[in-house]
Amino acid sequence: MDKIIKNVVIDGQKSAIVISDGKIAGLGRAFAAKPGSEIIDGKGMTAIPGLVDVHVHFRDPGLTEKETIRTGSEAAAAGGFTTVLTMPNVLPVVDQVDTLKKQIALNKEKGLVKVGQIAAITDELTTNRVTDIGNLKQVGAKAFSNDGHGVQEAKTMLEAMKAMAKAGGIMTVHLEDNGLADGGVVDPAASERLGLPGLTALSENTQLARDIELVRATGCRYHVAHVSSKQSVELIRQAKKEGLPITAEVSPHHLFLDESMIEGDNTNFKMNPPLRTKEDRYALIAGLLDGTIDMIASDHAPHTEKDKAGSIADCAFGIVGLETTLPLVYEHFVASGLVDLKTAVSWLNKKPIEGFELDEAGQLRAGDAADIVLLDVDQAFWINPASFHSKGKNTPFAGEEVHGLVMKTFVDGQLVFSKE
């Protein structure tokens, strides 16, 4: 049965969206309803393409007390995300062909949204044994990452990049030199004030500098996850000027928070990389605005209350983000007048689709998959972890007033979330 979403605003104009066989059959002010079509009144709502998040953790299998594919994809739908890429740090780690096949099947079975799978760069994420990148890519790995761990040995990274370039794969990296990180948990600027071990940005940007040289030598397509420092932004900027095949993402927490905002030993402010200085944060915003940083990704990292209990010194790294990313981006960037909605959406749809070649994700165009989100951009609301669909409630944004409320989410024309 066809669907027609009428009276909806697209790019500032009242319009209608015709959906047929899971695809957008037409966009425009006039529409012809076939007999039996389902009519959805979008009055007061703004339509945007379904968002794409290239960096989430669904914890399933093996860590389902934190999140499952089902609860994670419910959170995604509630946050306006219709396509996500999930990291391989589950149990067992997604580092073998058979494991990847099972994980892809599990994602399809349990996911409400489109859940693409990222495979590991090395066995068990921490060894120097490079995975079978060619066959993993052929089976369906959307990208490769050891997220949560930096690749420590340059020789290992070189071997992985050569295999990646040969296979035509994409490497998305967590940058962390363990020796320089040295057990740190907060930026050095906050270390003395909070009485906690410092985690220097050198841990990130020295690995990045190394990897840029390896990209230059191999031609590997290389994506930088959760950039956090001004030095890293400048390294990426220079690499792009050279034409190297490098893209980058930034998380909402690194855009909208910095170390000066950590008041006391609040574990919801612990993430890796840590919140850095205000100067770093401004450099990230500037990098996003000038195209050095390509996209925004949540790094959705759900944990149990027990995981986040105690002190920043010894609790788990990470916060949830799928249900807060869109309203935070809307509030800080669009409602503030810094950018228009189309620009903000490009960071959350067009750029990740292009960067990761996600052809199955829709961009609100005729002929595309009907991955559509309807927003109420006028209604103010407060971020309330108790209302999250995710099992994880660990966010430092609780209580913040925002706009950009997701009212309905469609995946391939099927309603997967409704606020009502």
C-alpha positions as CSV (number, residue, x, y, z in Angstrom):
1,M,0.0,0.0,0.0
2,D,1.3,3.4,-0.9
3,K,1.8,6.1,1.7
4,I,1.5,9.9,1.3
5,I,2.9,12.3,3.8
6,K,1.1,15.6,3.2
7,N,1.5,19.1,4.6
8,V,5.1,18.6,5.6
9,V,7.9,21.2,5.3
10,I,10.9,20.4,3.2
11,D,13.6,23.0,2.8
12,G,11.2,25.7,4.0
13,Q,8.4,24.8,1.6
14,K,5.2,22.9,2.3
15,S,5.3,19.7,0.4
16,A,4.2,16.1,0.1
17,I,6.1,12.8,0.0
18,V,4.7,9.8,-2.0
19,I,6.1,6.4,-0.9
20,S,5.7,3.3,-3.0
21,D,7.3,-0.1,-2.5
22,G,9.6,1.3,0.2
23,K,11.0,4.1,-2.0
24,I,10.2,7.7,-2.5
25,A,8.0,7.8,-5.6
26,G,7.7,11.6,-5.6
27,L,8.2,14.9,-3.8
28,G,6.3,18.1,-4.4
29,R,3.3,20.3,-3.5
30,A,0.9,18.3,-5.7
31,F,0.2,14.6,-5.4
32,A,-2.3,12.1,-6.7
33,A,-3.4,9.6,-4.1
34,K,-4.1,6.1,-5.4
35,P,-7.2,4.4,-4.0
36,G,-6.3,2.8,-0.7
37,S,-3.3,4.9,-0.1
38,E,-2.4,5.6,3.6
39,I,-2.5,9.4,4.2
40,I,-0.2,10.8,6.9
41,D,-0.8,14.4,7.9
42,G,2.6,16.0,8.5
43,K,1.2,19.4,9.5
44,G,3.5,21.3,11.8
45,M,6.4,18.9,11.0
46,T,9.6,19.2,9.0
47,A,10.8,16.2,6.9
48,I,14.5,15.3,6.8
49,P,16.3,12.2,5.4
50,G,16.9,9.4,7.9
51,L,20.1,10.1,9.7
52,V,23.2,7.9,9.5
53,D,25.6,7.1,12.4
54,V,28.9,5.4,11.5
55,H,29.9,4.8,15.1
56,V,27.7,3.0,17.5
57,H,28.1,0.2,20.1
58,F,25.2,-2.3,20.4
59,R,27.0,-4.8,22.7
60,D,25.1,-7.8,21.2
61,P,26.1,-10.6,21.6
62,G,27.9,-11.1,24.8
63,L,27.3,-7.8,26.6
64,T,23.5,-7.5,26.4
65,E,23.1,-6.2,29.9
66,K,24.4,-2.9,28.4
67,E,22.5,-2.9,25.1
68,T,21.0,-5.2,22.5
69,I,20.6,-4.8,18.8
70,R,16.9,-4.4,19.4
71,T,17.2,-1.7,22.1
72,G,20.0,0.0,20.3
73,S,18.0,0.2,17.0
74,E,14.9,1.4,19.0
75,A,17.1,4.2,20.4
76,A,18.4,4.9,16.8
77,A,14.8,5.2,15.5
78,A,13.8,7.4,18.3
79,G,16.7,9.6,17.6
80,G,16.0,9.9,13.9
81,F,18.7,7.5,12.7
82,T,17.7,5.0,10.1
83,T,21.2,3.5,9.3
84,V,23.9,2.8,11.8
85,L,27.3,1.1,11.7
86,T,28.1,-0.9,14.8
87,M,31.5,-1.6,16.1
88,P,33.1,-5.1,16.4
89,N,33.9,-5.1,20.1
90,V,31.2,-7.6,21.1
91,L,31.7,-11.1,22.4
92,P,32.9,-12.9,20.3
93,V,34.8,-10.1,18.6
94,V,33.8,-9.7,14.9
95,D,37.2,-10.7,13.5
96,Q,36.5,-13.9,11.6
97,V,34.5,-14.5,8.4
98,D,32.1,-17.0,10.1
99,T,31.6,-14.6,13.0
100,L,30.9,-11.7,10.6
101,K,28.3,-13.8,8.7
102,K,26.5,-14.6,12.0
103,Q,26.6,-11.0,13.2
104,I,25.2,-9.7,9.9
105,A,22.3,-12.2,10.1
106,L,21.7,-11.2,13.8
107,N,21.7,-7.5,12.9
108,K,19.1,-8.1,10.2
109,E,17.0,-10.3,12.4
110,K,16.9,-8.0,15.4
111,G,17.4,-4.5,14.0
112,L,14.5,-2.1,13.5
113,V,16.8,0.2,11.4
114,K,19.5,-0.7,8.9
115,V,22.4,-2.0,11.0
116,G,25.7,-2.4,9.1
117,Q,28.6,-4.3,10.6
118,I,32.2,-3.1,11.1
119,A,34.8,-5.8,11.4
120,A,38.1,-5.7,13.4
121,I,41.4,-4.6,12.0
122,T,43.3,-7.2,14.1
123,D,42.3,-10.4,15.8
124,E,40.7,-9.7,19.2
125,L,41.2,-6.0,18.7
126,T,44.5,-5.9,20.6
127,T,46.9,-8.3,18.8
128,N,49.3,-7.7,15.9
129,R,47.6,-10.3,13.7
130,V,45.8,-8.5,10.9
131,T,42.4,-10.0,10.1
132,D,41.4,-11.5,6.7
133,I,40.4,-8.1,5.4
134,G,39.8,-9.1,1.8
135,N,37.4,-11.9,2.7
136,L,35.7,-9.9,5.5
137,K,35.1,-7.1,3.0
138,Q,33.6,-9.5,0.5
139,V,31.3,-11.1,3.0
140,G,29.9,-7.6,3.9
141,A,32.0,-5.7,6.4
142,K,31.1,-2.0,6.0
143,A,34.4,-0.8,7.4
144,F,37.2,-2.0,9.7
145,S,38.1,-0.7,13.2
146,N,39.7,-1.7,16.5
147,D,37.6,0.9,18.3
148,G,38.5,1.3,21.9
149,H,42.1,0.4,21.1
150,G,44.7,2.1,19.0
151,V,46.9,-0.1,16.7
152,Q,50.2,0.1,18.6
153,E,52.7,-1.2,16.1
154,A,53.4,0.8,12.9
155,K,54.4,-2.4,11.1
156,T,50.9,-3.9,11.9
157,M,49.2,-0.8,10.7
158,L,51.2,-0.8,7.5
159,E,50.2,-4.4,6.8
160,A,46.6,-3.6,7.6
161,M,46.6,-0.6,5.3
162,K,48.1,-2.5,2.4
163,A,45.4,-5.2,2.7
164,M,42.7,-2.5,3.1
165,A,43.9,-0.7,-0.1
166,K,43.9,-3.9,-2.0
167,A,40.4,-4.9,-0.8
168,G,38.9,-1.4,-1.3
169,G,37.9,-1.2,2.3
170,I,37.6,1.7,4.7
171,M,39.6,1.9,8.0
172,T,38.0,3.8,10.8
173,V,40.5,4.3,13.6
174,H,40.6,4.9,17.3
175,L,43.8,6.8,17.9
176,E,45.5,6.0,21.2
177,D,49.2,5.4,22.0
178,N,49.0,3.3,25.2
179,G,52.4,4.5,26.4
180,L,51.4,8.1,26.1
181,A,47.9,7.5,27.4
182,D,49.5,5.9,30.5
183,G,46.2,5.1,32.3
184,G,44.9,8.7,32.0
185,V,41.1,9.4,32.2
186,V,40.7,13.2,31.7
187,D,42.5,15.9,29.8
188,P,45.7,17.2,31.5
189,A,44.0,20.6,31.9
190,A,41.5,19.0,34.2
191,S,43.8,16.6,35.9
192,E,45.1,18.7,38.8
193,R,41.7,20.4,39.4
194,L,39.9,17.0,39.7
195,G,42.8,15.0,41.2
196,L,42.6,12.5,38.4
197,P,45.2,11.0,36.0
198,G,45.7,13.0,32.8
199,L,45.3,11.6,29.2
200,T,47.3,13.8,26.9
201,A,46.2,14.6,23.4
202,L,49.6,13.5,22.2
203,S,48.2,10.0,22.6
204,E,45.9,10.8,19.7
205,N,47.8,13.1,17.4
206,T,51.1,11.3,17.4
207,Q,49.3,8.1,16.1
208,L,47.5,10.3,13.6
209,A,50.7,11.7,12.3
210,R,52.2,8.2,11.9
211,D,49.1,7.0,10.1
212,I,49.0,9.9,7.7
213,E,52.5,8.9,6.5
214,L,51.2,5.3,6.1
215,V,48.2,6.5,4.1
216,R,50.6,8.4,1.9
217,A,52.5,5.2,1.3
218,T,49.6,2.9,0.7
219,G,46.6,4.9,-0.6
220,C,44.4,3.3,2.1
221,R,41.0,5.0,2.7
222,Y,41.3,6.2,6.3
223,H,38.6,7.6,8.6
224,V,39.4,9.2,11.9
225,A,36.9,8.4,14.6
226,H,36.0,10.9,17.4
227,V,38.6,13.6,16.7
228,S,39.2,15.5,20.0
229,S,42.2,17.9,19.7
230,K,43.1,21.0,17.7
231,Q,46.4,19.4,16.7
232,S,44.5,16.5,15.1
233,V,42.3,18.9,13.2
234,E,45.3,20.7,11.7
235,L,46.9,17.4,10.7
236,I,43.7,16.3,9.0
237,R,43.4,19.7,7.3
238,Q,46.9,19.5,5.8
239,A,46.4,15.8,4.7
240,K,43.2,16.8,2.9
241,K,45.0,19.7,1.2
242,E,47.4,17.1,-0.2
243,G,44.5,15.1,-1.5
244,L,45.0,12.1,0.8
245,P,42.0,9.8,1.1
246,I,41.2,10.8,4.7
247,T,37.8,11.6,6.3
248,A,37.0,12.4,9.9
249,E,34.1,12.5,12.4
250,V,33.5,14.4,15.6
251,S,31.1,13.5,18.4
252,P,28.5,15.8,19.9
253,H,30.1,15.7,23.3
254,H,33.4,17.0,21.9
255,L,31.6,19.7,20.1
256,F,29.4,20.9,22.9
257,L,31.4,20.1,26.1
258,D,34.9,20.7,27.3
259,E,37.0,19.9,30.3
260,S,36.1,23.1,32.1
261,M,32.5,21.9,32.3
262,I,33.3,18.8,34.4
263,E,32.2,19.7,37.9
264,G,33.4,17.2,40.4
265,D,33.8,13.5,40.0
266,N,30.8,12.9,37.6
267,T,31.3,9.6,35.8
268,N,28.9,10.7,32.9
269,F,31.8,13.0,31.8
270,K,34.2,10.1,31.3
271,M,34.7,9.2,27.6
272,N,37.6,8.2,25.4
273,P,39.1,10.4,24.1
274,P,38.3,12.7,27.0
275,L,36.8,16.1,26.9
276,R,39.6,18.5,26.0
277,T,40.0,22.3,26.4
278,K,37.7,25.1,25.1
279,E,40.4,25.9,22.6
280,D,40.2,22.3,21.3
281,R,36.4,22.4,21.2
282,Y,36.4,25.6,19.1
283,A,39.0,24.1,16.7
284,L,36.6,21.1,16.3
285,I,33.7,23.4,15.5
286,A,35.8,25.4,13.0
287,G,37.0,22.1,11.4
288,L,33.4,21.0,11.0
289,L,32.4,24.3,9.5
290,D,35.3,24.4,7.0
291,G,34.9,20.8,5.9
292,T,38.1,19.5,7.5
293,I,35.8,17.3,9.6
294,D,33.3,15.6,7.4
295,M,30.5,14.3,9.7
296,I,29.1,14.0,13.2
297,A,28.9,10.5,14.8
298,S,27.5,9.7,18.2
299,D,29.9,7.1,19.5
300,H,26.9,5.7,21.3
301,A,28.4,3.7,24.2
302,P,25.7,2.4,26.6
303,H,26.7,1.0,30.0
304,T,24.9,-0.2,33.1
305,E,24.6,1.9,36.2
306,K,27.2,-0.4,37.8
307,D,29.6,0.2,35.0
308,K,29.4,4.0,35.5
309,A,29.3,3.9,39.3
310,G,32.1,5.1,41.5
311,S,34.8,7.5,40.3
312,I,35.9,8.7,36.9
313,A,39.2,7.1,37.8
314,D,37.9,3.6,37.5
315,C,34.4,3.5,35.9
316,A,33.8,2.6,32.2
317,F,34.5,5.1,29.4
318,G,31.7,6.3,27.2
319,I,28.2,7.8,27.0
320,V,25.0,7.2,25.0
321,G,24.3,9.4,22.1
322,L,21.7,8.1,19.6
323,E,18.8,9.9,21.3
324,T,20.6,13.1,22.0
325,T,22.7,13.8,18.9
326,L,20.0,15.4,16.7
327,P,18.4,17.7,19.3
328,L,21.9,18.8,20.5
329,V,23.0,19.5,16.9
330,Y,19.8,21.3,16.2
331,E,19.9,23.4,19.4
332,H,23.5,24.4,19.2
333,F,24.0,24.8,15.5
334,V,20.6,25.4,13.8
335,A,18.5,27.1,16.5
336,S,21.5,29.3,17.3
337,G,21.7,30.5,13.7
338,L,25.2,29.1,13.1
339,V,24.1,26.9,10.2
340,D,20.9,26.1,8.4
341,L,19.1,22.7,8.8
342,K,20.2,21.5,5.4
343,T,23.9,21.9,6.4
344,A,23.4,20.2,9.8
345,V,21.6,17.3,8.1
346,S,24.4,16.9,5.6
347,W,26.8,16.1,8.5
348,L,24.4,13.4,9.6
349,N,23.2,12.0,6.3
350,K,24.9,13.0,3.1
351,K,28.5,13.0,4.3
352,P,28.4,9.6,6.1
353,I,26.6,8.0,3.1
354,E,29.3,9.3,0.7
355,G,32.2,8.6,3.0
356,F,31.2,5.0,3.7
357,E,29.5,4.3,0.4
358,L,26.1,3.4,2.1
359,D,24.0,3.3,-1.1
360,E,21.1,1.6,0.8
361,A,20.5,4.7,2.9
362,G,18.1,7.3,1.6
363,Q,18.7,11.0,1.0
364,L,15.1,12.3,0.6
365,R,15.2,12.1,-3.2
366,A,12.9,10.5,-5.7
367,G,14.0,6.9,-6.2
368,D,15.8,6.7,-2.9
369,A,14.9,4.4,0.0
370,A,12.0,6.0,2.0
371,D,14.2,6.6,5.1
372,I,12.4,9.6,6.4
373,V,12.2,11.5,9.7
374,L,9.5,14.0,10.7
375,L,10.6,16.6,13.2
376,D,8.8,19.2,15.4
377,V,11.4,21.9,15.3
378,D,9.4,24.4,17.4
379,Q,8.6,22.3,20.5
380,A,11.1,22.7,23.4
381,F,11.8,19.6,25.5
382,W,14.3,18.5,28.1
383,I,16.7,15.6,27.7
384,N,15.5,12.9,30.1
385,P,17.4,9.7,30.4
386,A,14.4,8.0,32.0
387,S,12.6,8.2,28.6
388,F,15.5,6.7,26.6
389,H,14.8,3.6,24.5
390,S,18.4,2.6,25.0
391,K,19.3,0.5,28.0
392,G,22.1,3.0,28.7
393,K,21.1,6.2,30.6
394,N,24.7,7.5,30.9
395,T,24.7,11.0,29.5
396,P,26.1,14.4,30.7
397,F,23.3,16.2,28.8
398,A,20.5,15.3,31.2
399,G,18.2,18.2,31.8
400,E,19.4,20.3,28.9
401,E,16.6,22.1,27.1
402,V,16.6,21.5,23.3
403,H,14.5,21.6,20.1
404,G,14.3,19.2,17.2
405,L,11.9,16.6,18.5
406,V,11.6,13.4,16.5
407,M,7.9,12.7,15.9
408,K,8.1,9.8,13.3
409,T,10.8,7.7,11.7
410,F,10.3,5.6,8.6
411,V,12.7,2.9,7.3
412,D,12.1,1.8,3.7
413,G,8.7,3.4,4.1
414,Q,7.8,1.5,7.3
415,L,7.0,3.3,10.5
416,V,9.5,2.3,13.1
417,F,9.0,5.0,15.6
418,S,6.2,7.4,16.5
419,K,6.2,9.8,19.4
420,E,2.5,9.4,19.8
